[in-house]
Amino acid sequence: MEHKTSLQDNLKSKFATFAIPTLVVVGILLYVFVMGNSANFEGGDPHNHPLPGNVLGLIYKGGFIVPILLSLVLMSITFSIERFLTIGKATGKSSVEVFVRKVKSLLTAGKIDAAIAECDVQKGSVANVVKSSLLKYKEMENVPDMEKDQKILAIQKEIEESTSLELPMLEKNLVIIATMASVSTLVALLGTVIGMIKAFSALATAGSPDSVALANGISEALINTALGIGNSAIAIIMYNVFTSKIDAITYAIDEAGFSIIQTFGAAHKNR
């Protein structure tokens, strides 16, 4: 069982290492074989205009920046799903707020073992921290030759150490989502500039402007802009959603920890 758990932890820790290059390859393949499929263009030639209303062919005309942006979009989606599953698992089986209320109620009634059993049912990061703290609570009750303040400090230290072990796993890979928000905009700006350069080059030709090259240049600029801004918006929204969820988990841990210390202090006020 321990071997299986360590294998799962190892895979989670290396998820980004494998996912990023894989998604880059997938983005390139989508661009070349799906969007660049000859069936998407007039006369079956990718050098021609896309068929009327064909979105895939239109995106293909965005140029070589498009597969980069597609990779960034896939990264935003993949890491958002990964964080959603991880944070959802960390929350536990039921609502964190409901769980904390149950624990506080059991602590008030002096049912420490029942509170520990509730942690086993709930599971997740909050339950892990609370269970670790309650076990330290029971341990301190059986240490007669220690001052009350020292016992409370020991429980506080256990809460802090347990929290420091759980929270990094919740925040992991969030930096990638945050990076997508800024990088997508910059890459899109690069694609926009390249597209506009091509458009102005078409206008600068001697005689009548090359209308096909002009249209392609403008299309390239706008497609890259749309992809980049869209992905940036998704990344920003998901980052804020996940940070809010992590803040809620942190608050629940703090609330439960305060209740444990307060209950211990009240139960041992005359000792």
Sine and cosine of phi, psi and omega as CSV:
sin_phi,cos_phi,sin_psi,cos_psi,sin_omega,cos_omega
0.00,0.00,-0.70,0.72,0.01,-1.00
-0.89,0.45,-0.61,0.79,0.01,-1.00
-0.90,0.44,-0.65,0.76,0.01,-1.00
-0.91,0.42,-0.67,0.75,0.01,-1.00
-0.90,0.43,-0.69,0.73,0.00,-1.00
-0.91,0.41,-0.56,0.83,0.04,-1.00
-0.92,0.40,-0.67,0.74,0.03,-1.00
-0.90,0.44,-0.69,0.73,0.02,-1.00
-0.89,0.46,-0.62,0.78,0.00,-1.00
-0.92,0.40,-0.65,0.76,0.03,-1.00
-0.91,0.40,-0.64,0.77,0.03,-1.00
-0.90,0.44,-0.66,0.75,-0.04,-1.00
-0.93,0.38,-0.47,0.89,-0.03,-1.00
-0.97,-0.22,0.19,0.98,-0.05,-1.00
-0.85,0.53,-0.74,0.67,-0.03,-1.00
-0.90,0.44,-0.60,0.80,-0.02,-1.00
-0.86,0.50,-0.65,0.76,0.00,-1.00
-1.00,0.09,-0.59,0.80,-0.13,-0.99
-0.93,0.37,-0.69,0.72,-0.11,-0.99
-0.87,0.48,-0.81,0.58,0.02,-1.00
-0.90,0.44,-0.56,0.83,0.03,-1.00
-0.89,0.45,-0.69,0.72,-0.02,-1.00
-0.93,0.36,-0.53,0.85,0.08,-1.00
-0.89,0.46,-0.71,0.70,0.02,-1.00
-0.89,0.45,-0.69,0.73,0.01,-1.00
-0.88,0.47,-0.66,0.76,0.03,-1.00
-0.88,0.48,-0.68,0.74,0.03,-1.00
-0.91,0.41,-0.68,0.74,0.00,-1.00
-0.90,0.43,-0.64,0.77,0.05,-1.00
-0.88,0.47,-0.67,0.74,-0.02,-1.00
-0.91,0.42,-0.72,0.69,-0.10,-1.00
-0.96,0.26,-0.74,0.67,-0.18,-0.98
-0.99,-0.13,-0.41,0.91,0.00,-1.00
-0.99,-0.13,-0.84,0.54,-0.02,-1.00
-0.97,0.24,-0.48,0.87,0.02,-1.00
-1.00,0.00,0.16,0.99,0.03,-1.00
-0.87,0.50,0.72,-0.69,-0.07,-1.00
-0.87,0.49,-0.40,0.92,-0.01,-1.00
-0.93,0.37,-0.22,0.97,-0.03,-1.00
-1.00,0.03,-0.04,1.00,-0.14,-0.99
-0.80,-0.60,0.38,-0.92,0.04,-1.00
-0.91,0.42,0.75,-0.67,0.00,-1.00
0.95,0.32,0.20,0.98,0.01,-1.00
0.92,0.40,0.40,0.92,-0.03,-1.00
-0.86,-0.52,0.88,-0.48,0.00,-1.00
-0.87,0.50,-0.29,0.96,0.03,-1.00
-0.98,0.22,-0.29,0.96,0.01,-1.00
-1.00,0.09,0.02,-1.00,0.03,-1.00
-0.93,0.36,0.48,-0.88,0.10,-0.99
-0.91,0.41,0.44,-0.90,0.09,-1.00
-0.88,0.48,0.53,-0.85,-0.02,-1.00
-0.81,0.58,0.82,-0.58,0.02,-1.00
0.99,0.17,0.04,1.00,0.00,-1.00
-1.00,0.09,0.96,-0.28,-0.08,-1.00
-0.94,0.34,-0.63,0.77,-0.04,-1.00
-0.88,0.47,-0.71,0.70,0.03,-1.00
-0.90,0.43,-0.59,0.81,0.01,-1.00
-0.90,0.43,-0.70,0.72,0.02,-1.00
-0.91,0.42,-0.60,0.80,0.02,-1.00
-0.85,0.53,-0.55,0.84,-0.03,-1.00
-0.95,0.32,-0.04,1.00,0.03,-1.00
-0.95,0.32,-0.20,0.98,0.07,-1.00
1.00,-0.01,-0.18,-0.98,-0.14,-0.99
-0.94,0.34,-0.21,0.98,0.05,-1.00
-0.97,0.24,-0.42,0.91,-0.06,-1.00
-0.84,0.54,-0.75,0.66,0.01,-1.00
-0.87,0.49,-0.51,0.86,0.07,-1.00
-0.91,0.41,-0.72,0.69,0.01,-1.00
-0.91,0.41,-0.60,0.80,0.06,-1.00
-0.88,0.48,-0.65,0.76,0.04,-1.00
-0.88,0.47,-0.65,0.76,0.01,-1.00
-0.92,0.39,-0.62,0.78,0.06,-1.00
-0.89,0.46,-0.71,0.70,0.02,-1.00
-0.88,0.47,-0.61,0.79,0.04,-1.00
-0.90,0.43,-0.69,0.72,0.02,-1.00
-0.86,0.50,-0.71,0.70,-0.01,-1.00
-0.92,0.39,-0.73,0.68,-0.05,-1.00
-0.89,0.46,-0.75,0.66,-0.04,-1.00
-0.95,0.30,-0.44,0.90,0.10,-0.99
-0.93,0.38,-0.68,0.73,0.05,-1.00
-0.90,0.44,-0.69,0.72,0.00,-1.00
-0.87,0.49,-0.69,0.73,0.02,-1.00
-0.93,0.36,-0.61,0.79,0.01,-1.00
-0.88,0.48,-0.70,0.71,0.00,-1.00
-0.92,0.38,-0.68,0.73,-0.03,-1.00
-0.91,0.41,-0.73,0.68,-0.02,-1.00
-0.94,0.35,-0.58,0.82,0.07,-1.00
-0.89,0.46,-0.65,0.76,0.04,-1.00
-0.92,0.38,-0.60,0.80,0.00,-1.00
-0.92,0.39,-0.50,0.87,0.00,-1.00
-0.91,0.41,-0.59,0.80,0.00,-1.00
0.95,-0.30,-0.10,-0.99,-0.11,-0.99
-0.96,0.27,-0.56,0.83,-0.01,-1.00
-0.84,-0.54,-0.04,-1.00,-0.01,-1.00
-0.86,0.51,0.68,-0.73,0.01,-1.00
-0.89,0.46,-0.65,0.76,-0.01,-1.00
-0.88,0.47,-0.68,0.74,0.01,-1.00
-0.90,0.43,-0.68,0.73,0.00,-1.00
-0.88,0.48,-0.72,0.70,-0.01,-1.00
-0.89,0.45,-0.64,0.77,0.04,-1.00
-0.89,0.46,-0.65,0.76,0.03,-1.00
-0.89,0.46,-0.71,0.70,-0.01,-1.00
-0.88,0.47,-0.69,0.72,0.00,-1.00
-0.89,0.46,-0.64,0.77,0.02,-1.00
-0.91,0.43,-0.68,0.74,0.01,-1.00
-0.93,0.36,-0.59,0.81,0.04,-1.00
-0.91,0.41,-0.67,0.74,0.02,-1.00
-0.87,0.49,-0.59,0.81,0.01,-1.00
-0.99,0.14,-0.05,1.00,0.02,-1.00
0.97,0.22,0.29,0.96,-0.04,-1.00
-1.00,-0.10,0.97,0.24,-0.06,-1.00
-0.92,0.38,-0.69,0.72,0.00,-1.00
-0.89,0.46,-0.61,0.80,0.03,-1.00
-0.92,0.39,-0.60,0.80,0.04,-1.00
-0.92,0.40,-0.63,0.77,0.05,-1.00
-0.91,0.42,-0.66,0.75,0.04,-1.00
-0.89,0.45,-0.58,0.81,0.03,-1.00
-0.91,0.42,-0.57,0.82,0.05,-1.00
-0.91,0.42,-0.63,0.77,0.02,-1.00
-0.91,0.42,-0.54,0.84,0.02,-1.00
-0.97,0.25,-0.68,0.73,-0.07,-1.00
-0.92,0.38,-0.75,0.66,-0.08,-1.00
0.87,0.49,0.07,-1.00,-0.01,-1.00
0.99,-0.12,0.09,-1.00,-0.09,-1.00
-0.90,0.44,-0.71,0.70,-0.01,-1.00
-0.88,0.48,-0.72,0.70,0.00,-1.00
-0.90,0.44,-0.61,0.79,0.02,-1.00
-0.89,0.45,-0.70,0.72,0.00,-1.00
-0.91,0.40,-0.70,0.71,-0.02,-1.00
-0.90,0.44,-0.68,0.73,0.00,-1.00
-0.89,0.45,-0.70,0.72,0.02,-1.00
-0.87,0.50,-0.64,0.77,0.00,-1.00
-0.93,0.36,-0.64,0.76,0.00,-1.00
-0.93,0.37,-0.57,0.82,0.06,-1.00
-0.91,0.41,-0.63,0.78,0.08,-1.00
-0.92,0.40,-0.59,0.81,0.06,-1.00
-0.83,0.55,-0.77,0.63,-0.01,-1.00
-0.90,0.44,-0.62,0.79,0.02,-1.00
-0.89,0.46,-0.67,0.74,-0.02,-1.00
-0.93,0.37,-0.48,0.88,0.04,-1.00
-0.91,0.42,-0.45,0.90,-0.04,-1.00
-0.99,-0.16,0.28,0.96,0.05,-1.00
-0.92,-0.39,1.00,-0.09,-0.10,-1.00
-0.97,0.26,-0.50,0.87,-0.11,-0.99
-1.00,-0.06,0.69,0.72,0.03,-1.00
-0.63,-0.77,0.65,-0.76,0.00,-1.00
-0.92,0.40,0.45,-0.89,-0.01,-1.00
-0.85,0.52,-0.69,0.73,-0.02,-1.00
-0.89,0.45,-0.60,0.80,0.03,-1.00
-0.92,0.39,-0.61,0.80,0.04,-1.00
-0.91,0.42,-0.68,0.73,0.01,-1.00
-0.90,0.44,-0.65,0.76,0.04,-1.00
-0.89,0.45,-0.61,0.79,0.02,-1.00
-0.90,0.43,-0.65,0.76,0.03,-1.00
-0.92,0.39,-0.68,0.74,0.04,-1.00
-0.87,0.50,-0.67,0.74,0.02,-1.00
-0.90,0.44,-0.63,0.77,0.03,-1.00
-0.90,0.43,-0.65,0.76,0.04,-1.00
-0.89,0.46,-0.71,0.70,-0.02,-1.00
-0.90,0.44,-0.68,0.73,-0.01,-1.00
-0.92,0.39,-0.67,0.74,0.01,-1.00
-0.91,0.42,-0.65,0.76,0.02,-1.00
-0.90,0.43,-0.67,0.74,-0.01,-1.00
-0.91,0.41,-0.37,0.93,0.06,-1.00
-0.99,0.12,-0.53,0.85,-0.09,-1.00
-1.00,0.06,-0.67,0.74,-0.13,-0.99
-0.90,0.44,-0.64,0.77,0.01,-1.00
-0.83,0.55,-0.56,0.83,0.02,-1.00
-0.93,0.37,-0.49,0.87,0.01,-1.00
-0.96,0.26,-0.58,0.82,-0.07,-1.00
-1.00,0.05,-0.17,0.98,-0.04,-1.00
-0.89,0.46,0.62,-0.78,0.01,-1.00
0.95,0.30,-0.10,1.00,0.09,-1.00
-0.91,0.42,-0.53,0.85,0.01,-1.00
-0.89,0.45,-0.52,0.85,0.03,-1.00
-0.92,0.39,-0.69,0.72,0.02,-1.00
-0.89,0.45,-0.66,0.75,0.03,-1.00
-0.90,0.44,-0.61,0.79,0.01,-1.00
-0.91,0.41,-0.61,0.80,0.03,-1.00
-0.85,0.53,-0.58,0.81,-0.04,-1.00
-0.88,0.47,-0.66,0.75,-0.04,-1.00
-1.00,0.04,-0.65,0.76,-0.04,-1.00
-0.91,0.41,-0.65,0.76,0.00,-1.00
-0.85,0.52,-0.67,0.74,0.00,-1.00
-0.90,0.43,-0.67,0.74,-0.02,-1.00
-0.92,0.38,-0.68,0.73,0.02,-1.00
-0.91,0.42,-0.64,0.77,0.04,-1.00
-0.89,0.46,-0.64,0.77,0.03,-1.00
-0.89,0.45,-0.63,0.78,0.06,-1.00
-0.88,0.48,-0.72,0.69,0.03,-1.00
-0.89,0.46,-0.61,0.79,0.02,-1.00
-0.90,0.44,-0.71,0.71,0.00,-1.00
-0.89,0.46,-0.70,0.71,0.01,-1.00
-0.88,0.48,-0.68,0.73,0.02,-1.00
-0.89,0.46,-0.66,0.75,0.00,-1.00
-0.94,0.35,-0.57,0.82,0.07,-1.00
-0.87,0.49,-0.69,0.72,0.02,-1.00
-0.90,0.43,-0.62,0.78,-0.01,-1.00
-0.91,0.42,-0.71,0.71,0.01,-1.00
-0.94,0.35,-0.51,0.86,0.08,-1.00
-0.90,0.43,-0.62,0.79,0.04,-1.00
-0.91,0.41,-0.58,0.82,0.02,-1.00
-0.95,0.31,-0.44,0.90,-0.09,-1.00
-1.00,0.09,-0.04,1.00,-0.01,-1.00
-0.93,0.37,0.52,-0.86,-0.01,-1.00
-0.91,0.42,0.58,-0.81,-0.01,-1.00
0.98,0.20,-0.59,-0.81,0.00,-1.00
-0.96,0.26,0.61,-0.79,0.01,-1.00
-0.89,0.46,0.50,-0.86,0.06,-1.00
-0.98,0.21,0.98,-0.18,-0.10,-0.99
-0.90,0.43,-0.58,0.81,0.01,-1.00
-0.91,0.41,-0.73,0.68,0.00,-1.00
-0.91,0.42,-0.60,0.80,0.03,-1.00
-0.90,0.44,-0.72,0.69,0.01,-1.00
-0.89,0.45,-0.66,0.75,0.02,-1.00
-0.90,0.45,-0.66,0.75,0.00,-1.00
-0.90,0.44,-0.70,0.72,0.02,-1.00
-0.92,0.40,-0.65,0.76,0.04,-1.00
-0.87,0.49,-0.70,0.71,0.00,-1.00
-0.86,0.51,-0.70,0.72,-0.01,-1.00
-0.89,0.46,-0.74,0.67,-0.09,-1.00
-0.95,0.31,-0.62,0.79,0.01,-1.00
-0.90,0.44,-0.71,0.70,0.03,-1.00
-0.89,0.45,-0.64,0.76,0.03,-1.00
-0.88,0.48,-0.73,0.68,-0.03,-1.00
-0.89,0.46,-0.72,0.69,0.00,-1.00
-0.88,0.47,-0.71,0.70,-0.05,-1.00
-0.91,0.41,-0.73,0.68,-0.01,-1.00
-0.92,0.40,-0.64,0.77,0.03,-1.00
-0.88,0.48,-0.71,0.70,0.01,-1.00
-0.92,0.39,-0.63,0.78,0.03,-1.00
-0.87,0.49,-0.67,0.74,0.01,-1.00
-0.89,0.45,-0.69,0.72,0.03,-1.00
-0.87,0.49,-0.72,0.69,-0.04,-1.00
-0.89,0.46,-0.68,0.74,0.00,-1.00
-0.90,0.43,-0.70,0.72,0.00,-1.00
-0.89,0.47,-0.74,0.68,-0.03,-1.00
-0.91,0.41,-0.63,0.78,0.03,-1.00
-0.87,0.49,-0.71,0.71,0.00,-1.00
-0.92,0.39,-0.60,0.80,0.04,-1.00
-0.89,0.46,-0.73,0.68,-0.05,-1.00
-0.94,0.35,-0.64,0.77,0.03,-1.00
-0.90,0.43,-0.57,0.82,0.05,-1.00
-0.91,0.41,-0.66,0.75,0.03,-1.00
-0.91,0.42,-0.65,0.76,0.02,-1.00
-0.91,0.40,-0.63,0.78,0.05,-1.00
-0.88,0.47,-0.63,0.78,0.01,-1.00
-0.91,0.41,-0.64,0.77,0.03,-1.00
-0.91,0.41,-0.68,0.73,0.02,-1.00
-0.88,0.47,-0.67,0.74,0.01,-1.00
-0.89,0.45,-0.66,0.76,0.00,-1.00
-0.90,0.44,-0.64,0.77,0.04,-1.00
-0.89,0.45,-0.70,0.72,0.01,-1.00
-0.89,0.46,-0.66,0.75,-0.01,-1.00
-0.90,0.43,-0.71,0.70,0.01,-1.00
-0.91,0.42,-0.67,0.75,0.02,-1.00
-0.88,0.47,-0.66,0.75,0.03,-1.00
-0.89,0.46,-0.66,0.75,0.00,-1.00
-0.90,0.43,-0.64,0.77,0.01,-1.00
-0.89,0.45,-0.73,0.68,-0.01,-1.00
-0.91,0.41,-0.66,0.75,0.00,-1.00
-0.90,0.45,-0.68,0.74,0.01,-1.00
-0.91,0.42,-0.68,0.74,0.02,-1.00
-0.89,0.46,-0.69,0.73,0.01,-1.00
-0.88,0.47,-0.66,0.76,-0.01,-1.00
-0.94,0.34,-0.58,0.82,-0.02,-1.00
-0.96,0.27,-0.34,0.94,-0.06,-1.00
-0.85,-0.53,0.46,0.89,-0.07,-1.00
-0.93,0.37,-0.40,0.92,-0.01,-1.00
-0.99,-0.15,0.14,0.99,-0.06,-1.00
-0.96,-0.28,0.00,0.00,0.00,0.00
